[in-house]
Amino acid sequence: MKRILCVAFLAMVLGACNQHNKTHQAIVADLTATDIKTGLDKVEEKQEEQKENLDSIVKAQQQPSVNTPSKEPKANPDWDKKIIKIATVSLELKDFNAYNKNIHQNLKAYGAYISKEEQTQTNDATQNSITIKVPVDRFEDLMNSFSSDGIKLLEKKITTEDVTGEVIDTKGRIETKKQVRQQYMELLKQAKNMKDILEVQNEINSITEEVEAAGGRVQYLVHQAAYSTIHLKYLQYTSGAKPVEEEPGFLSKLKEAFKSGGSTIANLAIFLTNLWPLILLAAISWMVIKRWNKSKQPIKQDTAV
C-alpha cells in the first residue's frame, strides 16, 4: 500500500513539473512574439510617417513658394511648357532719384518683387543694379515699362531655356522611386530578425533622400518657370562726366580714316608753307648754279670749207 502511494505521489510531482515547463515555454514564446510585433509596429509607424512626409513634398511642388509675393499670377497655358526667361537691361538716366523711386513703387502693380539690389556711387556716376522676379505672364508688360522719354537704352538681352523635359523626367523618377520604396516596405513586414529590418530600413532611407532631392529640384524649376528674372541696371552720370564711348563700327572707322587722311595732307601743306624761305633760297641757288655751268661751256665756231 505504501508503495502504491509513493508511486502516485511521484506521478503527481512529475506531472506538475511538466505543466510548469510548458507554461514557462508558452510565456517565453508569447513574450518574444510580442516584442517582435511591437518592434515591427514601431517600424511601420515610422514608415507611415515618412510616406506622409513624401506626399507632402510632392504636393508642395504644386504650391507657390512662400517667398513669392502675395499676389497670385494669372493662369497661363504656356506655364505647362516650363520655359525660364532671363532678361538683362541697362539704362542711362537724367534723373536717378525719380526713376529709382518710381521703379520700386510700380513693381507691385505687376506682381513682381526685388530679390537682389546693389547700389554704387562714384565720382563719375550713380548706379543701381536690381534683380526682379516677375510672373511670366507680366514679363513683357514690365519690360516695356522701363523705357520712356529721357531714358537711353544701353543694353537689352533676353534668353530663354526650356526645362519641360527635365521637369517631366524628374517627376517620373520620383514616382518610380516611390514604387520601389513601397516594395521595400512590403519586405519590411516580412523581415524575421532585426538585421533584416535594419538593412531594409537603410534602403528606404536612401530612397527617401533621393526623392526629397528630386522634389526640391522640380520645385525650383517650376518656380523659375513661373517667375521670370530681369537683371535691371540704371545709372546717371554726374555733371561734367562723359560716358564711355562704345567701340565704333566699320563705317564709322572708315569715315574717321578719311578725316584723318585729309587732316594729314592739310598739316603737310602747312608745314611746307612754313618752310617757304628755305624753298625759295634753294630754288635761287639751283638757278644760279645752272647758269654758271652753262657759261663755262665752250662756244662752237663755224669753219669755212
QUINORWO-V664507 format. One record per pair of residues at least 4 apart in sequence whose ideal C-beta (glycine too) atoms are under 8 Angstrom apart, sorted by the first residue. I is the first residue (numbers start at 0). J is the second residue. D is the distance in Angstrom with one decimal. If there is no record, write none. Layout:
i=I j=J d=D
i=I j=J d=D
This chain:
i=0 j=4 d=6.7
i=1 j=5 d=6.4
i=2 j=6 d=6.6
i=3 j=7 d=6.4
i=4 j=8 d=6.3
i=5 j=9 d=6.4
i=6 j=10 d=6.4
i=7 j=11 d=6.6
i=8 j=12 d=6.5
i=9 j=13 d=6.3
i=10 j=14 d=6.3
i=11 j=15 d=6.4
i=12 j=16 d=6.5
i=13 j=17 d=6.4
i=14 j=18 d=6.3
i=15 j=19 d=6.3
i=16 j=20 d=6.5
i=17 j=21 d=6.5
i=18 j=22 d=6.3
i=19 j=23 d=6.3
i=20 j=24 d=6.3
i=21 j=25 d=6.3
i=22 j=26 d=6.4
i=23 j=27 d=6.4
i=24 j=28 d=6.1
i=25 j=29 d=6.1
i=26 j=30 d=6.3
i=27 j=31 d=6.4
i=28 j=32 d=6.3
i=29 j=33 d=6.2
i=30 j=34 d=6.4
i=31 j=35 d=6.5
i=32 j=36 d=6.1
i=33 j=37 d=6.2
i=34 j=38 d=6.4
i=35 j=39 d=6.3
i=36 j=40 d=6.2
i=37 j=41 d=6.6
i=38 j=42 d=6.5
i=38 j=193 d=7.4
i=38 j=196 d=7.3
i=39 j=43 d=6.2
i=39 j=187 d=7.8
i=39 j=188 d=7.0
i=39 j=190 d=7.6
i=39 j=196 d=7.7
i=40 j=44 d=6.4
i=41 j=45 d=6.5
i=42 j=46 d=6.4
i=42 j=187 d=6.2
i=42 j=196 d=6.2
i=42 j=200 d=6.9
i=43 j=47 d=6.4
i=43 j=184 d=8.0
i=43 j=187 d=7.5
i=43 j=188 d=7.2
i=44 j=48 d=6.5
i=45 j=49 d=6.5
i=46 j=50 d=6.3
i=46 j=184 d=5.2
i=46 j=187 d=6.8
i=46 j=203 d=6.9
i=47 j=51 d=6.6
i=48 j=52 d=6.6
i=49 j=53 d=6.4
i=49 j=203 d=7.2
i=49 j=207 d=5.8
i=50 j=54 d=6.4
i=50 j=184 d=8.0
i=51 j=55 d=6.4
i=52 j=56 d=6.6
i=52 j=207 d=8.0
i=53 j=57 d=6.6
i=53 j=177 d=6.6
i=53 j=180 d=7.8
i=53 j=207 d=6.8
i=53 j=210 d=5.8
i=53 j=211 d=7.7
i=54 j=58 d=6.4
i=55 j=59 d=6.2
i=56 j=60 d=7.2
i=56 j=210 d=7.2
i=56 j=211 d=6.1
i=56 j=214 d=4.4
i=57 j=173 d=6.9
i=57 j=214 d=6.4
i=58 j=62 d=6.8
i=59 j=214 d=7.5
i=59 j=218 d=6.5
i=60 j=170 d=8.0
i=60 j=214 d=6.0
i=60 j=217 d=5.1
i=60 j=218 d=4.9
i=60 j=221 d=6.3
i=61 j=221 d=7.9
i=63 j=67 d=5.1
i=63 j=71 d=7.2
i=63 j=222 d=7.6
i=63 j=225 d=7.4
i=64 j=218 d=7.6
i=64 j=222 d=5.1
i=67 j=112 d=7.5
i=67 j=132 d=7.5
i=67 j=222 d=7.4
i=67 j=226 d=6.8
i=68 j=107 d=7.6
i=68 j=110 d=5.9
i=68 j=111 d=7.4
i=68 j=112 d=5.0
i=70 j=107 d=7.7
i=70 j=110 d=4.4
i=71 j=110 d=7.8
i=72 j=110 d=5.7
i=72 j=134 d=3.2
i=72 j=135 d=7.2
i=72 j=136 d=6.0
i=72 j=137 d=7.1
i=72 j=225 d=6.7
i=72 j=226 d=7.8
i=73 j=134 d=7.2
i=73 j=136 d=5.1
i=73 j=137 d=7.9
i=74 j=78 d=7.8
i=75 j=135 d=6.4
i=75 j=136 d=4.5
i=77 j=82 d=7.0
i=77 j=135 d=7.0
i=77 j=136 d=7.9
i=78 j=135 d=6.7
i=78 j=224 d=6.6
i=78 j=225 d=6.2
i=79 j=163 d=7.7
i=80 j=161 d=6.7
i=80 j=163 d=5.3
i=80 j=224 d=7.9
i=81 j=161 d=7.1
i=81 j=162 d=5.0
i=81 j=163 d=4.3
i=81 j=166 d=5.0
i=81 j=220 d=6.4
i=81 j=221 d=6.9
i=81 j=224 d=4.3
i=82 j=135 d=7.7
i=82 j=159 d=5.5
i=82 j=160 d=7.0
i=82 j=161 d=5.2
i=82 j=162 d=7.4
i=82 j=163 d=7.4
i=82 j=224 d=6.0
i=83 j=159 d=6.8
i=83 j=160 d=4.5
i=83 j=161 d=7.9
i=83 j=162 d=5.9
i=83 j=220 d=7.6
i=83 j=223 d=4.8
i=83 j=224 d=5.4
i=83 j=227 d=7.5
i=83 j=228 d=7.8
i=84 j=135 d=6.5
i=84 j=138 d=5.8
i=84 j=157 d=6.8
i=84 j=158 d=7.6
i=84 j=159 d=5.3
i=84 j=227 d=3.9
i=84 j=228 d=7.2
i=85 j=157 d=7.4
i=85 j=158 d=5.1
i=85 j=159 d=7.7
i=85 j=160 d=7.7
i=85 j=227 d=7.1
i=85 j=228 d=4.8
i=85 j=229 d=7.8
i=85 j=230 d=7.5
i=86 j=138 d=7.6
i=86 j=142 d=6.3
i=86 j=155 d=7.5
i=86 j=156 d=6.8
i=86 j=157 d=4.7
i=86 j=158 d=7.7
i=86 j=227 d=7.2
i=86 j=228 d=7.2
i=86 j=229 d=4.7
i=86 j=230 d=7.0
i=87 j=154 d=6.4
i=87 j=155 d=7.4
i=87 j=156 d=4.5
i=87 j=157 d=7.9
i=87 j=229 d=7.9
i=87 j=230 d=4.8
i=87 j=232 d=8.0
i=88 j=142 d=7.3
i=88 j=145 d=5.8
i=88 j=152 d=7.7
i=88 j=154 d=6.7
i=88 j=155 d=5.4
i=88 j=156 d=7.9
i=88 j=229 d=6.6
i=88 j=230 d=7.2
i=88 j=231 d=5.1
i=88 j=232 d=7.1
i=89 j=152 d=7.6
i=89 j=153 d=4.1
i=89 j=154 d=3.9
i=89 j=155 d=7.7
i=89 j=232 d=4.7
i=89 j=233 d=7.4
i=89 j=234 d=8.0
i=90 j=98 d=8.0
i=90 j=145 d=6.5
i=90 j=146 d=7.6
i=90 j=150 d=5.4
i=90 j=151 d=6.7
i=90 j=152 d=6.2
i=90 j=153 d=6.4
i=90 j=231 d=7.6
i=90 j=232 d=7.2
i=90 j=233 d=4.2
i=90 j=234 d=7.5
i=91 j=150 d=7.3
i=91 j=151 d=4.1
i=91 j=153 d=5.6
i=91 j=233 d=7.5
i=91 j=234 d=6.2
i=91 j=235 d=7.2
i=91 j=236 d=7.4
i=91 j=242 d=6.9
i=92 j=98 d=5.0
i=92 j=149 d=7.4
i=92 j=150 d=6.0
i=92 j=151 d=7.9
i=92 j=233 d=5.5
i=92 j=234 d=6.8
i=92 j=235 d=4.6
i=93 j=149 d=4.8
i=93 j=150 d=7.7
i=93 j=235 d=6.8
i=94 j=98 d=6.1
i=94 j=149 d=7.4
i=94 j=235 d=7.2
i=95 j=99 d=5.9
i=95 j=125 d=5.1
i=95 j=127 d=7.6
i=95 j=233 d=7.3
i=95 j=234 d=7.3
i=95 j=235 d=3.8
i=96 j=100 d=6.4
i=97 j=101 d=6.2
i=98 j=102 d=6.2
i=98 j=150 d=7.4
i=98 j=233 d=6.2
i=99 j=103 d=6.8
i=99 j=127 d=6.0
i=99 j=233 d=7.5
i=100 j=104 d=6.5
i=101 j=105 d=6.1
i=102 j=106 d=6.7
i=102 j=129 d=7.7
i=102 j=231 d=7.5
i=102 j=233 d=7.8
i=103 j=113 d=7.6
i=105 j=109 d=7.2
i=105 j=144 d=6.7
i=106 j=111 d=4.4
i=106 j=112 d=6.5
i=106 j=113 d=6.7
i=106 j=131 d=6.6
i=106 j=133 d=7.9
i=106 j=141 d=7.8
i=107 j=111 d=7.4
i=107 j=112 d=7.9
i=109 j=133 d=5.7
i=109 j=134 d=7.6
i=109 j=137 d=4.5
i=109 j=140 d=6.2
i=109 j=141 d=4.7
i=109 j=144 d=7.7
i=110 j=133 d=6.8
i=110 j=134 d=4.9
i=110 j=137 d=5.8
i=111 j=131 d=5.4
i=111 j=132 d=6.2
i=111 j=133 d=3.8
i=111 j=134 d=7.3
i=111 j=137 d=7.0
i=111 j=141 d=6.1
i=112 j=131 d=7.4
i=112 j=132 d=5.6
i=113 j=129 d=5.3
i=113 j=130 d=6.9
i=113 j=131 d=5.9
i=113 j=132 d=7.8
i=114 j=130 d=5.0
i=114 j=131 d=7.3
i=114 j=132 d=5.3
i=115 j=129 d=6.8
i=115 j=130 d=4.0
i=116 j=127 d=7.0
i=116 j=128 d=7.3
i=116 j=129 d=4.6
i=116 j=130 d=7.4
i=117 j=127 d=7.4
i=117 j=128 d=4.9
i=117 j=129 d=7.7
i=118 j=125 d=7.8
i=118 j=126 d=7.1
i=118 j=127 d=4.4
i=118 j=128 d=7.6
i=119 j=125 d=7.7
i=119 j=126 d=5.2
i=119 j=127 d=7.8
i=119 j=128 d=7.9
i=120 j=124 d=7.8
i=120 j=125 d=4.8
i=120 j=126 d=7.4
i=121 j=125 d=7.9
i=121 j=126 d=7.9
i=122 j=237 d=6.8
i=122 j=240 d=7.5
i=123 j=236 d=6.3
i=123 j=237 d=6.1
i=123 j=240 d=4.3
i=124 j=234 d=4.9
i=124 j=235 d=6.3
i=124 j=236 d=4.7
i=124 j=237 d=6.2
i=124 j=240 d=6.4
i=125 j=234 d=6.5
i=125 j=235 d=5.3
i=125 j=237 d=7.3
i=126 j=232 d=6.7
i=126 j=233 d=7.3
i=126 j=234 d=3.9
i=126 j=235 d=8.0
i=127 j=232 d=7.3
i=127 j=233 d=6.0
i=127 j=234 d=7.4
i=128 j=230 d=7.2
i=128 j=231 d=7.3
i=128 j=232 d=4.6
i=129 j=230 d=7.9
i=129 j=231 d=5.3
i=129 j=232 d=7.9
i=130 j=228 d=6.6
i=130 j=229 d=7.3
i=130 j=230 d=5.6
i=130 j=231 d=7.8
i=131 j=141 d=7.4
i=131 j=228 d=7.2
i=131 j=229 d=4.2
i=131 j=230 d=7.9
i=131 j=231 d=6.0
i=132 j=226 d=4.4
i=132 j=227 d=7.4
i=132 j=228 d=6.3
i=133 j=137 d=5.4
i=133 j=138 d=5.6
i=133 j=141 d=5.1
i=133 j=226 d=6.4
i=133 j=227 d=5.5
i=133 j=229 d=6.3
i=134 j=138 d=7.4
i=134 j=225 d=6.8
i=134 j=226 d=6.1
i=134 j=227 d=7.6
i=135 j=224 d=6.9
i=135 j=225 d=6.1
i=135 j=226 d=6.9
i=135 j=227 d=5.2
i=137 j=141 d=5.7
i=138 j=142 d=6.4
i=138 j=227 d=4.4
i=138 j=229 d=7.7
i=139 j=143 d=6.3
i=140 j=144 d=6.6
i=141 j=145 d=7.6
i=141 j=229 d=6.9
i=142 j=157 d=7.9
i=142 j=229 d=7.1
i=145 j=150 d=7.5
i=145 j=231 d=6.9
i=146 j=150 d=5.6
i=146 j=152 d=5.9
i=162 j=166 d=5.8
i=162 j=220 d=4.9
i=162 j=223 d=7.5
i=162 j=224 d=6.4
i=163 j=167 d=6.3
i=164 j=168 d=6.1
i=165 j=169 d=6.1
i=165 j=220 d=6.4
i=166 j=170 d=6.3
i=166 j=217 d=5.8
i=166 j=220 d=5.3
i=166 j=221 d=6.7
i=166 j=224 d=7.9
i=167 j=171 d=6.4
i=168 j=172 d=6.6
i=169 j=173 d=6.5
i=169 j=213 d=5.2
i=169 j=216 d=5.8
i=169 j=217 d=5.0
i=169 j=220 d=7.8
i=170 j=174 d=6.7
i=170 j=217 d=6.0
i=171 j=175 d=6.5
i=172 j=176 d=6.2
i=172 j=213 d=5.9
i=173 j=177 d=6.4
i=173 j=210 d=5.6
i=173 j=213 d=5.1
i=173 j=214 d=6.3
i=173 j=217 d=7.4
i=174 j=178 d=6.7
i=175 j=179 d=6.6
i=176 j=180 d=6.2
i=176 j=206 d=5.3
i=176 j=209 d=5.9
i=176 j=210 d=5.1
i=176 j=213 d=7.5
i=177 j=181 d=6.6
i=177 j=210 d=6.6
i=178 j=182 d=6.8
i=179 j=183 d=6.7
i=179 j=206 d=6.0
i=180 j=184 d=6.6
i=180 j=203 d=5.9
i=180 j=206 d=4.7
i=180 j=207 d=7.0
i=180 j=210 d=7.4
i=181 j=185 d=6.8
i=182 j=186 d=6.7
i=183 j=187 d=6.4
i=183 j=199 d=5.5
i=183 j=202 d=5.3
i=183 j=203 d=5.0
i=183 j=206 d=7.2
i=184 j=188 d=7.1
i=184 j=203 d=6.9
i=185 j=189 d=7.1
i=186 j=190 d=6.8
i=186 j=199 d=5.4
i=187 j=196 d=6.5
i=187 j=199 d=4.7
i=187 j=200 d=7.1
i=187 j=203 d=7.4
i=190 j=195 d=3.9
i=190 j=196 d=4.6
i=190 j=199 d=6.1
i=191 j=195 d=6.4
i=192 j=196 d=7.2
i=193 j=197 d=6.3
i=194 j=198 d=6.6
i=195 j=199 d=6.3
i=196 j=200 d=6.1
i=197 j=201 d=6.5
i=198 j=202 d=6.9
i=199 j=203 d=6.4
i=200 j=204 d=6.4
i=201 j=205 d=6.5
i=202 j=206 d=6.5
i=203 j=207 d=6.3
i=204 j=208 d=6.7
i=205 j=209 d=6.7
i=206 j=210 d=6.3
i=207 j=211 d=6.4
i=208 j=212 d=6.4
i=209 j=213 d=6.3
i=210 j=214 d=6.1
i=211 j=215 d=6.5
i=212 j=216 d=6.6
i=213 j=217 d=6.5
i=214 j=218 d=6.3
i=215 j=219 d=6.4
i=216 j=220 d=6.5
i=217 j=221 d=6.2
i=218 j=222 d=6.4
i=219 j=223 d=6.3
i=220 j=224 d=6.2
i=221 j=225 d=6.2
i=222 j=226 d=6.1
i=223 j=228 d=7.6
i=236 j=240 d=4.4
i=236 j=241 d=7.4
i=236 j=242 d=5.7
i=247 j=251 d=3.5
i=247 j=252 d=5.6
i=247 j=255 d=7.2
i=248 j=252 d=7.0
i=249 j=253 d=6.3
i=250 j=254 d=6.3
i=251 j=255 d=6.4
i=252 j=256 d=6.4
i=253 j=257 d=6.9
i=254 j=258 d=6.6
i=255 j=259 d=6.1
i=256 j=260 d=6.3
i=257 j=261 d=6.4
i=258 j=262 d=6.3
i=259 j=263 d=6.4
i=260 j=264 d=6.7
i=261 j=265 d=6.4
i=262 j=266 d=6.2
i=263 j=267 d=6.4
i=264 j=268 d=6.5
i=265 j=269 d=6.5
i=266 j=270 d=6.3
i=267 j=271 d=6.5
i=268 j=272 d=6.3
i=269 j=273 d=6.6
i=270 j=274 d=7.0
i=271 j=275 d=7.7
i=271 j=278 d=7.4
i=274 j=278 d=5.7
i=275 j=279 d=6.0
i=276 j=280 d=6.3
i=277 j=281 d=6.2
i=278 j=282 d=6.5
i=279 j=283 d=6.5
i=280 j=284 d=6.3
i=281 j=285 d=6.4
i=282 j=286 d=6.6
i=283 j=287 d=6.4
i=284 j=288 d=6.3
i=285 j=289 d=6.3
i=286 j=290 d=6.4
i=287 j=291 d=6.2
i=288 j=292 d=6.4
i=289 j=293 d=6.5
i=290 j=294 d=6.5
i=291 j=295 d=6.9
i=292 j=296 d=7.6
